[in-house]
């Protein structure tokens, strides 16, 4: 795990404007920079980058975050890879990598070997008329073949010996390009196959898929690289690197099953398709794709195998579902796959099918009802039993609430009954507690008036913009904030900023992104894009809010003591509170009368 202190130092060193500008042309607009959003199509710029807050936000689609978040969203990199890329750009060494230099060198060796192999296969295609004829027969142009780096592995046992000075180098085996037989003799893994390079989010070749051209040839139709130090099938997707721009423009990504499906769709203008790599769709795949688009459509053959693959994709998507994101399922007519369908019927017919894809919710319910006879009590009970582990994977979103309601309807139960049977927290609001009477309220030593509306918002407005001011709060002020339940988001912010020594908005948001109040902090940062407080103004506002908090607390104690029967100690405390209240009121008058 990368230490939080390193993340904070990195965010202090990188400039979000520089990071964004490597991919998007920005224009200075006052204190900020703007551009047309790279995450959705628009004609008027609504994408804003703040150099002072080190934060970006699109007022059109809502995309926002720090330099790390932008790199993840734009390139599809995971968190660790995004951190590594940013660190490299400013000459920093990520501690994890620093601790394992041999592994880093091994990965560099594999990247070099795989790139050399890709260049070799691509060159061989030009001298392979049978492979060229096969690709033309499948309707592919030279331009598409070039875009995807398609090549050809010759039909020889040691073809790669022509590409590498040392065919016995260990890296060739480690990269999955060469195998060593029982007698120690080496041979190429890929022979007489059309080669599809697999590329990661940074454009590095990390593996290959090889397809036979003769359907009667021996061996599997597709042969994939094994997993290596740089290639993990459960995290990578074929075609994502080439499709990123089209995915952002369409705000949609199609997941298909094969390399040729991706390439054929691109040939016909459907350029936002990707494929899994000989494995079922994983949660990591879904997470990566939902960073790229708001909609995923899984496209499968309509046979039993396709439906089994679709259900696995649904199961592995549930943990990643978010409100505002859409997942659909498209089953093609029997005997068709995306490649054959788009070649026969064209782009418009294919995209018309996409528009009618089954929403995940409908597929979820319909498939459970298909598996369980809901005309009988036993079947309805089995349906709820089957739904339980699936629902428990999901975050407590509005979407899950809706899904529970539909399951309840199918099972002829109340929503609360399904929630209880599945071990989910009840969504119905709890009945309001009776308000305590005046006598009981006065007797309770912690009784307080509710805070005026907006106190938490105003404190967040100040501290999200100027986290360094947290260090100026004294013990009593921090205690005041921590003591108010309605200020728990502010208390969390204060504690985190002090613990990690945070001084920037970007650093603060990074630390707080996994807390329950993260949306509040992000909303405050977004609001700050249009309103910039100077440090002096922010300091004065913070002081004023803390003063008001103390006055409210002292006023509540004064009223409690004034309405109670007091002993000698109580009367002494009442005198102290009275004096302090007078002081606070006097300070407030001075503040109110001060020049504006």
Wavefront OBJ file of the C-alpha trace (Angstrom):
o trace
v 0.000 0.000 0.000
v 1.304 3.449 -0.904
v 1.717 5.583 2.238
v -0.720 8.482 2.578
v 2.183 10.811 3.316
v 3.603 10.043 -0.138
v 0.218 10.725 -1.800
v 0.041 14.102 -0.048
v 3.575 15.031 -1.082
v 2.804 13.982 -4.664
v -0.332 16.145 -4.797
v 1.700 19.061 -3.457
v 4.274 18.564 -6.219
v 2.106 17.971 -9.299
v 0.007 20.684 -10.905
v -3.459 19.543 -11.989
v -3.403 22.150 -14.770
v -0.266 20.565 -16.270
v -1.713 17.067 -15.915
v -4.994 17.958 -17.622
v -3.302 20.029 -20.326
v -1.313 17.007 -21.500
v -4.620 15.621 -22.763
v -6.997 18.612 -23.091
v -6.356 22.108 -24.457
v -7.190 24.575 -21.667
v -7.974 28.280 -21.876
v -7.404 30.770 -19.049
v -10.685 32.192 -17.715
v -10.071 34.443 -14.717
v -8.525 32.534 -11.827
v -9.317 29.142 -13.436
v -8.893 27.324 -16.739
v -11.691 25.948 -18.901
v -12.265 23.599 -21.831
v -14.913 21.464 -23.462
v -15.264 18.453 -21.202
v -13.194 15.397 -22.217
v -15.739 13.103 -20.548
v -18.865 14.030 -22.516
v -19.767 15.778 -25.761
v -20.483 19.511 -25.517
v -20.138 22.656 -27.618
v -19.732 25.242 -24.842
v -16.936 24.758 -22.276
v -18.198 23.665 -18.862
v -15.039 21.852 -17.711
v -13.127 23.965 -15.159
v -9.699 23.421 -13.595
v -8.652 25.365 -10.510
v -4.887 25.844 -10.013
v -5.378 27.161 -6.464
v -7.512 24.232 -5.339
v -5.804 21.647 -7.567
v -9.240 20.353 -8.497
v -11.270 19.965 -11.696
v -15.027 19.897 -12.201
v -17.389 19.723 -15.168
v -20.565 21.708 -14.575
v -22.163 19.736 -17.414
v -21.665 16.047 -16.541
v -20.440 16.397 -12.948
v -17.010 14.764 -13.421
v -14.568 16.068 -10.813
v -11.480 15.223 -8.818
v -7.761 15.723 -8.276
v -4.832 15.143 -10.631
v -4.857 11.454 -9.641
v -8.583 11.215 -10.296
v -8.263 12.873 -13.716
v -5.586 10.454 -14.840
v -7.698 7.509 -13.677
v -10.835 8.803 -15.408
v -9.168 9.872 -18.644
v -6.753 6.975 -19.212
v -8.511 4.167 -17.346
v -5.475 3.586 -15.124
v -5.958 2.103 -11.680
v -5.076 4.154 -8.607
v -1.587 2.702 -8.141
v -0.655 3.080 -11.821
v -1.968 6.656 -11.887
v 0.141 7.487 -8.832
v 3.200 5.896 -10.425
v 2.746 7.836 -13.663
v 2.316 11.160 -11.842
v 5.281 10.421 -9.591
v 7.458 9.665 -12.595
v 6.442 12.974 -14.194
v 7.813 14.949 -11.227
v 10.832 12.752 -10.520
v 9.474 11.004 -7.432
v 9.916 7.316 -6.647
v 6.869 5.459 -5.318
v 7.938 3.682 -2.098
v 6.499 0.312 -3.153
v 8.448 0.296 -6.401
v 11.560 1.484 -4.618
v 11.336 -1.534 -2.322
v 11.245 -4.073 -5.195
v 13.696 -2.950 -7.886
v 14.100 -6.455 -9.354
v 10.401 -6.727 -10.117
v 10.415 -3.276 -11.728
v 13.393 -4.251 -13.923
v 11.687 -7.533 -14.874
v 8.553 -5.638 -15.937
v 10.643 -3.241 -18.051
v 12.288 -6.252 -19.739
v 8.899 -7.776 -20.544
v 7.569 -4.535 -22.032
v 10.605 -4.347 -24.319
v 10.330 -7.989 -25.408
v 6.597 -7.783 -26.083
v 6.979 -4.558 -28.093
v 9.709 -6.157 -30.226
v 7.471 -9.190 -30.825
v 4.538 -6.956 -31.821
v 6.727 -5.159 -34.367
v 7.942 -8.499 -35.723
v 4.408 -9.906 -36.136
v 3.236 -6.695 -37.790
v 6.111 -6.840 -40.297
v 5.361 -10.499 -41.041
v 1.769 -9.677 -41.993
v 2.962 -7.739 -45.032
v 4.655 -10.911 -46.359
v 1.737 -13.253 -45.576
v -0.809 -13.172 -48.434
v -2.939 -15.879 -46.805
v -3.301 -13.764 -43.620
v -4.073 -10.611 -45.639
v -6.688 -12.529 -47.628
v -8.243 -13.807 -44.407
v -8.540 -10.289 -42.955
v -10.024 -8.941 -46.190
v -12.485 -11.822 -46.230
v -13.550 -10.741 -42.733
v -14.149 -7.236 -44.093
v -11.180 -5.488 -42.442
v -9.327 -2.603 -44.080
v -5.634 -1.912 -43.841
v -6.422 1.187 -41.795
v -8.223 -0.823 -39.091
v -5.479 -3.475 -39.100
v -2.947 -0.693 -38.534
v -5.028 0.945 -35.777
v -5.107 -2.279 -33.784
v -1.547 -3.332 -34.682
v -2.723 -6.634 -36.166
v 0.093 -8.952 -37.282
v 0.885 -12.523 -38.254
v 2.933 -15.252 -36.530
v 4.622 -17.405 -39.224
v 4.112 -21.157 -39.364
v 7.525 -22.090 -38.026
v 8.800 -23.475 -34.742
v 11.278 -20.671 -34.067
v 10.095 -17.690 -36.082
v 10.893 -15.262 -33.256
v 14.574 -16.180 -33.534
v 14.612 -13.642 -36.371
v 13.393 -10.908 -34.021
v 15.716 -11.485 -31.055
v 19.470 -11.773 -31.005
v 19.227 -14.202 -28.076
v 16.359 -16.656 -28.628
v 17.328 -18.341 -25.342
v 16.768 -15.181 -23.261
v 14.672 -15.941 -20.128
v 12.443 -12.916 -20.859
v 10.977 -14.656 -23.942
v 9.603 -17.449 -21.738
v 8.549 -15.012 -19.008
v 6.595 -12.988 -21.594
v 4.693 -16.078 -22.745
v 6.133 -15.942 -26.277
v 8.304 -19.048 -26.141
v 8.017 -22.436 -24.425
v 10.702 -24.899 -23.516
v 10.084 -28.604 -24.179
v 11.045 -31.530 -21.980
v 14.359 -31.926 -23.795
v 15.200 -28.262 -23.354
v 14.415 -27.269 -26.939
v 12.541 -23.989 -27.341
v 9.674 -23.195 -29.709
v 7.288 -20.298 -30.427
v 3.933 -20.341 -28.638
v 2.134 -18.579 -31.527
v 2.448 -20.192 -34.963
v 0.434 -19.572 -38.136
v -2.009 -17.260 -36.436
v -3.340 -13.753 -36.980
v -1.991 -11.790 -34.007
v -3.887 -9.200 -31.962
v -1.626 -7.230 -29.585
v -3.175 -6.553 -26.164
v -2.337 -3.036 -24.997
v -2.685 -1.537 -21.510
v -4.031 1.914 -20.638
v -0.613 3.500 -21.193
v -0.159 1.980 -24.659
v 2.292 -0.748 -23.614
v 1.969 -4.131 -25.334
v 1.319 -6.606 -22.505
v 0.256 -9.759 -24.353
v -1.277 -11.261 -27.493
v -4.285 -13.094 -28.789
v -3.661 -15.378 -31.764
v -6.469 -16.617 -34.048
v -6.300 -19.545 -36.445
v -7.362 -18.824 -40.032
v -8.356 -22.341 -41.033
v -11.373 -23.577 -39.064
v -10.202 -27.158 -39.605
v -6.742 -26.516 -38.165
v -5.797 -28.197 -34.910
v -5.613 -26.274 -31.669
v -7.937 -23.724 -30.077
v -9.574 -21.057 -32.262
v -8.062 -18.361 -30.038
v -4.832 -18.684 -28.097
v -4.117 -16.039 -25.449
v -0.890 -15.047 -23.704
v -0.548 -16.464 -20.193
v -0.660 -14.136 -17.211
v 2.686 -12.508 -16.527
v 4.164 -9.785 -14.345
v 2.605 -7.197 -16.699
v -0.560 -8.994 -17.843
v -3.495 -9.836 -15.574
v -6.523 -11.015 -17.551
v -8.997 -10.086 -14.857
v -7.995 -6.406 -15.079
v -7.301 -5.829 -18.776
v -9.661 -5.397 -21.733
v -8.864 -5.758 -25.402
v -9.383 -2.575 -27.416
v -9.840 -0.184 -24.483
v -6.753 1.849 -25.386
v -8.001 2.391 -28.959
v -11.633 2.970 -27.892
v -11.154 5.550 -25.129
v -12.064 8.618 -27.169
v -15.100 6.982 -28.790
v -16.286 5.696 -25.398
v -16.154 9.197 -23.939
v -17.954 10.671 -26.944
v -20.730 8.062 -26.823
v -20.734 7.864 -23.000
v -21.244 4.150 -23.601
v -19.051 1.058 -23.858
v -19.988 -2.331 -25.307
v -18.391 -5.467 -23.858
v -18.134 -8.337 -26.359
v -16.468 -11.739 -26.265
v -13.810 -11.745 -28.985
v -11.043 -9.762 -30.651
v -12.721 -9.972 -34.062
v -15.966 -8.612 -32.589
v -14.137 -5.486 -31.394
v -12.260 -4.993 -34.662
v -15.297 -5.666 -36.908
v -17.455 -3.226 -34.939
v -14.734 -0.574 -35.225
v -14.529 -1.241 -38.980
v -18.242 -0.402 -39.235
v -18.046 2.751 -37.121
v -18.971 1.284 -33.725
v -15.662 2.199 -32.106
v -16.646 1.998 -28.445
v -16.380 -1.789 -27.982
v -13.958 -3.811 -25.847
v -13.541 -7.523 -25.130
v -12.608 -9.616 -22.132
v -9.530 -11.771 -22.578
v -10.607 -15.378 -22.364
v -12.086 -14.897 -18.913
v -15.419 -13.875 -17.414
v -16.107 -10.203 -16.760
v -14.685 -9.268 -13.340
v -15.553 -6.491 -10.868
v -12.227 -4.869 -11.802
v -13.330 -4.755 -15.462
v -16.626 -3.118 -14.527
v -14.938 -0.599 -12.215
v -12.499 0.365 -14.966
v -15.260 0.805 -17.552
v -17.542 2.834 -15.281
v -14.704 5.335 -14.975
v -14.894 5.752 -18.748
v -18.652 5.917 -19.366
v -22.033 6.077 -17.653
v -23.383 3.091 -19.591
v -22.066 -0.434 -20.143
v -23.851 -2.835 -22.507
v -22.807 -6.483 -22.357
v -23.348 -8.054 -25.770
v -23.550 -11.849 -25.940
v -24.705 -14.571 -28.277
v -28.274 -15.650 -27.599
v -27.342 -19.318 -26.909
v -27.046 -20.956 -23.488
v -23.323 -20.220 -23.258
v -24.001 -16.541 -23.944
v -26.681 -16.397 -21.267
v -24.394 -18.056 -18.719
v -21.695 -15.493 -19.531
v -24.240 -12.677 -19.183
v -25.339 -13.861 -15.731
v -21.715 -14.025 -14.575
v -21.243 -10.483 -15.864
v -24.309 -9.377 -13.892
v -23.059 -11.046 -10.702
v -19.668 -9.390 -11.043
v -21.174 -5.973 -11.778
v -23.339 -5.676 -8.676
v -20.594 -4.549 -6.287
v -19.675 -1.703 -8.663
v -23.148 -0.298 -9.344
v -23.686 3.388 -8.625
v -26.703 5.639 -8.951
v -26.500 7.453 -12.279
v -24.701 4.557 -14.015
v -26.493 2.128 -16.350
v -25.732 -1.476 -17.248
v -27.622 -3.315 -19.979
v -27.612 -6.724 -21.681
v -28.012 -7.362 -25.407
v -28.615 -10.901 -26.683
v -28.107 -11.257 -30.432
v -30.285 -13.517 -32.586
v -29.402 -17.216 -32.490
v -26.291 -17.995 -34.509
v -25.089 -14.372 -34.649
v -22.195 -12.635 -32.919
v -21.329 -8.915 -33.134
v -18.838 -9.567 -35.941
v -21.278 -11.459 -38.179
v -24.247 -9.235 -37.334
v -22.583 -5.903 -38.083
v -21.076 -7.224 -41.318
v -24.470 -8.478 -42.488
v -26.778 -5.718 -41.256
v -24.530 -2.677 -40.661
v -24.035 -0.117 -37.932
v -27.571 1.318 -37.780
v -29.249 -2.044 -37.195
v -26.685 -2.953 -34.547
v -27.076 0.345 -32.688
v -30.869 -0.027 -32.878
v -30.470 -3.312 -30.978
v -28.252 -1.550 -28.451
v -30.978 1.004 -27.775
v -33.301 -1.863 -26.807
v -30.813 -3.643 -24.533
v -32.342 -5.098 -21.361
v -31.612 -2.911 -18.314
v -29.817 -4.822 -15.568
v -32.848 -4.550 -13.283
v -35.155 -6.228 -15.813
v -32.653 -8.932 -16.685
v -32.051 -9.546 -12.957
v -35.743 -10.036 -12.179
v -36.626 -11.899 -15.371
v -33.741 -14.345 -14.977
v -34.629 -15.075 -11.340
v -38.247 -15.616 -12.352
v -37.134 -17.908 -15.177
v -35.104 -19.986 -12.710
v -37.830 -20.147 -10.038
v -41.537 -20.905 -10.400
v -43.149 -17.921 -8.697
v -46.632 -19.411 -9.054
v -45.825 -21.533 -5.976
v -44.791 -20.402 -2.510
v -41.716 -22.630 -2.668
v -40.537 -20.951 -5.862
v -41.078 -17.455 -4.481
v -39.102 -18.388 -1.344
v -36.309 -19.803 -3.530
v -36.264 -16.578 -5.567
v -35.671 -14.464 -2.453
v -33.047 -16.960 -1.241
v -31.216 -16.691 -4.597
v -31.439 -12.895 -4.573
v -30.008 -12.519 -1.050
v -26.248 -12.927 -1.796
v -26.609 -10.744 -4.900
v -28.314 -7.887 -3.056
v -25.766 -8.027 -0.233
v -22.990 -7.337 -2.758
v -24.566 -4.024 -3.698
v -23.870 -0.674 -2.099
v -26.911 0.882 -0.338
v -27.896 2.983 -3.339
v -31.274 4.175 -4.563
v -30.956 1.540 -7.286
v -30.761 -1.254 -4.696
v -33.877 0.113 -2.990
v -35.719 -0.044 -6.321
v -34.476 -3.573 -6.998
v -35.613 -4.763 -3.571
v -39.082 -3.377 -4.296
v -39.269 -5.334 -7.555
v -38.112 -8.538 -5.853
v -40.719 -7.989 -3.166
v -43.393 -7.614 -5.829
v -42.280 -10.802 -7.624
v -42.217 -12.731 -4.315
v -45.532 -11.257 -3.096
v -43.866 -9.842 0.004
v -43.520 -6.408 1.581
v -40.305 -4.521 0.898
v -39.442 -4.570 4.605
v -39.867 -8.364 4.660
v -37.412 -8.825 1.775
v -34.931 -6.475 3.474
v -35.204 -8.450 6.724
v -34.877 -11.839 4.966
v -31.829 -10.638 3.008
v -30.142 -8.988 6.001
v -30.342 -5.484 4.539
v -30.877 -2.320 6.595
v -34.459 -1.133 6.484
v -35.070 1.793 4.151
v -38.296 2.953 5.808
v -37.731 6.046 7.991
v -37.667 5.335 11.700
v -40.529 6.873 13.683
v -39.604 10.198 15.227
v -38.655 10.017 18.891
v -41.010 11.929 21.189
v -39.618 15.318 22.135
v -38.683 15.494 25.829
v -40.741 17.843 27.977
v -39.268 21.043 29.424
v -38.482 19.530 32.839
v -36.653 16.544 31.371
v -34.792 18.743 28.898
v -33.660 21.123 31.638
v -32.431 18.289 33.828
v -30.165 16.831 31.122
v -26.650 18.306 31.421
v -25.975 17.976 27.643
v -29.256 19.532 26.432
v -28.578 21.990 23.593
v -30.386 24.156 21.143
v -30.158 22.918 17.574
v -27.551 24.803 15.586
v -28.751 27.455 13.171
v -29.046 26.056 9.620
v -25.973 26.304 7.429
v -23.253 26.243 10.136
v -21.750 23.007 8.812
v -21.967 24.288 5.229
v -20.208 27.530 6.114
v -17.436 25.766 8.031
v -16.915 23.307 5.173
v -16.869 26.194 2.705
v -13.978 27.743 4.608
v -11.980 24.638 5.534
v -12.229 22.836 2.191
v -10.812 25.928 0.483
v -8.162 26.557 3.139
v -7.380 23.290 4.995
v -4.250 24.857 6.489
v -6.517 26.939 8.773
v -7.367 23.750 10.682
v -3.992 24.136 12.397
v -5.092 27.546 13.763
v -8.001 26.050 15.745
v -7.282 25.790 19.457
v -8.273 22.854 21.663
v -11.511 24.496 22.797
v -12.611 25.263 19.230
v -11.897 21.719 18.075
v -13.833 20.432 21.070
v -16.785 22.664 20.202
v -16.884 21.262 16.672
v -16.472 17.654 17.810
v -19.213 18.066 20.395
v -21.961 18.885 17.898
v -23.466 15.844 16.155
v -24.598 17.944 13.194
v -20.971 19.016 12.650
v -19.594 15.472 12.316
v -18.482 16.092 8.682
v -16.504 19.117 9.887
v -15.048 17.166 12.823
v -13.901 14.399 10.453
v -12.292 16.977 8.175
v -10.499 18.651 11.098
v -9.188 15.357 12.504
v -7.967 14.137 9.101
v -6.288 17.427 8.212
v -4.453 17.503 11.545
v -3.429 13.847 11.357
v -1.969 14.101 7.861
v -0.757 17.710 7.959
v -2.908 18.607 4.945
v -2.650 22.096 3.480
v -4.356 21.781 0.046
v -7.888 21.125 -1.164
v -6.691 18.287 -3.401
v -4.862 16.599 -0.536
v -7.905 16.928 1.694
v -10.271 15.399 -0.869
v -7.870 12.525 -1.471
v -7.783 11.597 2.223
v -11.532 12.020 2.715
v -12.711 10.292 -0.484
v -13.686 7.047 1.275
v -15.491 8.647 4.239
v -19.300 8.717 4.464
v -19.241 12.500 4.082
v -17.141 12.519 0.881
v -19.986 13.955 -1.266
v -20.253 16.948 1.108
v -16.549 17.736 0.809
v -16.681 17.386 -2.986
v -19.757 19.645 -3.141
v -17.926 22.277 -1.097
v -14.925 22.071 -3.433
v -17.180 22.390 -6.482
v -18.912 25.441 -4.988
v -15.483 26.935 -4.345
v -14.722 26.794 -8.090
v -17.066 29.769 -8.516
v -16.210 31.557 -5.275
v -12.666 31.998 -4.072
v -12.066 33.126 -0.491
v -8.797 34.845 0.351
v -6.993 33.397 3.335
v -7.699 36.509 5.431
v -11.414 36.368 4.638
v -11.512 32.636 5.356
v -9.703 33.149 8.668
v -12.206 35.827 9.724
v -15.171 33.644 8.743
v -13.742 30.679 10.653
v -13.200 32.816 13.743
v -16.762 34.147 13.492
v -18.290 30.667 13.197
v -16.279 29.356 16.154
v -17.338 32.403 18.205
v -20.994 31.738 17.296
v -20.625 28.086 18.240
v -19.278 28.948 21.685
v -21.965 31.568 22.224
v -24.663 29.038 21.318
v -23.217 26.465 23.716
v -22.848 28.992 26.567
v -26.361 30.358 25.945
v -27.786 26.815 26.180
v -25.964 26.199 29.474
v -27.088 29.586 30.819
v -30.738 28.779 30.078
v -30.451 25.314 31.602
v -28.934 26.652 34.810
v -31.400 29.553 34.988
v -34.331 27.115 34.986
v -32.847 24.742 37.576
v -32.694 24.624 41.373
v -29.014 25.259 42.127
v -26.794 24.479 45.061
v -23.738 26.598 45.953
v -21.570 24.999 43.260
v -24.336 25.443 40.719
v -24.737 29.142 41.624
v -20.981 29.660 41.215
v -21.082 27.972 37.807
v -24.084 30.118 36.806
v -22.101 33.265 37.653
v -19.163 32.089 35.518
v -21.439 31.267 32.589
v -23.234 34.624 32.907
v -19.939 36.517 32.740
v -18.754 34.508 29.747
v -22.046 35.035 27.933
v -21.804 38.800 28.492
v -18.254 38.753 27.129
v -19.343 36.837 24.034
v -22.287 39.152 23.420
v -20.021 42.180 23.805
v -17.543 40.716 21.328
v -20.386 40.087 18.909
v -21.503 43.761 19.177
v -17.965 44.908 18.460
v -17.811 42.594 15.471
v -21.204 43.718 14.184
v -20.240 47.395 14.484
v -16.851 46.971 12.857
v -16.266 48.516 9.413
v -17.331 46.268 6.524
l 1 2 3 4 5 6 7 8 9 10 11 12 13 14 15 16 17 18 19 20 21 22 23 24 25 26 27 28 29 30 31 32 33 34 35 36 37 38 39 40 41 42 43 44 45 46 47 48 49 50 51 52 53 54 55 56 57 58 59 60 61 62 63 64 65 66 67 68 69 70 71 72 73 74 75 76 77 78 79 80 81 82 83 84 85 86 87 88 89 90 91 92 93 94 95 96 97 98 99 100 101 102 103 104 105 106 107 108 109 110 111 112 113 114 115 116 117 118 119 120 121 122 123 124 125 126 127 128 129 130 131 132 133 134 135 136 137 138 139 140 141 142 143 144 145 146 147 148 149 150 151 152 153 154 155 156 157 158 159 160 161 162 163 164 165 166 167 168 169 170 171 172 173 174 175 176 177 178 179 180 181 182 183 184 185 186 187 188 189 190 191 192 193 194 195 196 197 198 199 200 201 202 203 204 205 206 207 208 209 210 211 212 213 214 215 216 217 218 219 220 221 222 223 224 225 226 227 228 229 230 231 232 233 234 235 236 237 238 239 240 241 242 243 244 245 246 247 248 249 250 251 252 253 254 255 256 257 258 259 260 261 262 263 264 265 266 267 268 269 270 271 272 273 274 275 276 277 278 279 280 281 282 283 284 285 286 287 288 289 290 291 292 293 294 295 296 297 298 299 300 301 302 303 304 305 306 307 308 309 310 311 312 313 314 315 316 317 318 319 320 321 322 323 324 325 326 327 328 329 330 331 332 333 334 335 336 337 338 339 340 341 342 343 344 345 346 347 348 349 350 351 352 353 354 355 356 357 358 359 360 361 362 363 364 365 366 367 368 369 370 371 372 373 374 375 376 377 378 379 380 381 382 383 384 385 386 387 388 389 390 391 392 393 394 395 396 397 398 399 400 401 402 403 404 405 406 407 408 409 410 411 412 413 414 415 416 417 418 419 420 421 422 423 424 425 426 427 428 429 430 431 432 433 434 435 436 437 438 439 440 441 442 443 444 445 446 447 448 449 450 451 452 453 454 455 456 457 458 459 460 461 462 463 464 465 466 467 468 469 470 471 472 473 474 475 476 477 478 479 480 481 482 483 484 485 486 487 488 489 490 491 492 493 494 495 496 497 498 499 500 501 502 503 504 505 506 507 508 509 510 511 512 513 514 515 516 517 518 519 520 521 522 523 524 525 526 527 528 529 530 531 532 533 534 535 536 537 538 539 540 541 542 543 544 545 546 547 548 549 550 551 552 553 554 555 556 557 558 559 560 561 562 563 564 565 566 567 568 569 570 571 572 573 574 575 576 577 578 579 580 581 582 583 584 585 586 587 588 589 590 591 592 593 594 595 596
